[in-house]
Amino acid sequence: MVKCFDLKKIGIFAGGVLFGTAGVKVLGSKDAKKFYINCLAAGLRAKESVMTTATTIQENADDILAEAKEINRKRAEEEEARAFEGEESDTAEE
């Protein structure tokens, strides 16, 4: 029984070594390298697309912020003008 268990361990170890060696050979082959290169190129294209979209969104957000500040500035000027007109009419009535 002990010998059978030991042989099983040795067989599993040998299989692992063979599988690992074959895996290294497959991963280092020219076809695998072409696959890696194509995957990396696709990743770089995706990154460029995402960065372009992010830049566009940021520019649009900056434009929206500038327009919102301009609207608030005009509104504050109008309110100040109304308050000034109200003060003039109060002093004219007295």
C-alpha positions in Angstrom: 0.0 0.0 0.0 2.8 2.4 0.9 4.6 1.6 -2.4 1.4 2.3 -4.4 1.0 5.7 -2.7 4.7 6.6 -3.3 4.4 5.6 -6.9 1.3 7.8 -7.2 3.2 10.8 -5.8 6.1 10.2 -8.1 3.8 9.9 -11.1 2.0 13.2 -10.2 5.4 14.9 -9.8 6.7 13.6 -13.1 3.5 14.6 -14.8 3.7 18.1 -13.3 7.3 18.5 -14.5 6.4 17.4 -18.0 3.3 19.6 -18.1 5.4 22.6 -16.8 8.2 22.0 -19.4 5.7 21.7 -22.2 3.9 24.8 -21.0 7.1 26.8 -21.0 7.8 25.7 -24.5 4.3 26.6 -25.7 4.4 30.0 -24.0 7.8 30.8 -25.5 6.9 29.8 -29.0 6.7 32.2 -32.0 2.9 31.8 -32.2 2.5 32.6 -28.6 4.7 35.7 -28.9 2.6 36.9 -31.9 -0.5 36.4 -29.7 1.0 38.4 -26.9 2.0 41.2 -29.2 -1.5 41.3 -30.7 -3.1 41.4 -27.3 -0.8 44.2 -26.1 -1.5 46.2 -29.3 -5.3 45.8 -28.8 -4.8 46.9 -25.2 -2.9 50.0 -26.3 -5.5 50.9 -28.8 -8.2 50.6 -26.1 -6.2 52.8 -23.8 -5.8 55.4 -26.5 -9.6 55.4 -27.1 -10.4 55.7 -23.4 -7.9 58.5 -23.0 -9.4 60.4 -26.0 -12.9 59.9 -24.6 -11.8 61.1 -21.1 -10.2 64.2 -22.6 -13.3 65.1 -24.5 -15.5 64.6 -21.4 -13.1 66.8 -19.3 -13.2 69.5 -22.0 -17.0 69.5 -22.1 -17.1 69.6 -18.3 -14.8 72.6 -18.3 -17.1 74.4 -20.8 -20.2 73.6 -18.8 -18.5 74.9 -15.6 -17.5 78.1 -17.3 -21.0 78.7 -18.7 -22.6 78.0 -15.3 -20.2 80.5 -13.6 -21.1 83.1 -16.2 -24.8 82.6 -15.6 -24.4 82.9 -11.9 -22.3 86.1 -12.4 -25.0 87.7 -14.5 -27.7 86.7 -12.0 -25.7 88.3 -9.2 -25.3 91.5 -11.2 -29.0 91.6 -11.9 -29.9 91.0 -8.3 -27.4 93.7 -7.3 -29.0 96.1 -9.8 -32.5 95.4 -8.5 -31.4 95.9 -4.9 -29.8 99.2 -5.9 -33.0 100.3 -7.7 -35.0 99.4 -4.5 -32.7 101.5 -2.4 -33.1 104.5 -4.7 -36.9 104.2 -4.6 -36.9 104.0 -0.8 -34.8 107.1 -0.5 -36.9 109.0 -3.1 -40.1 108.2 -1.1 -38.7 109.7 2.1 
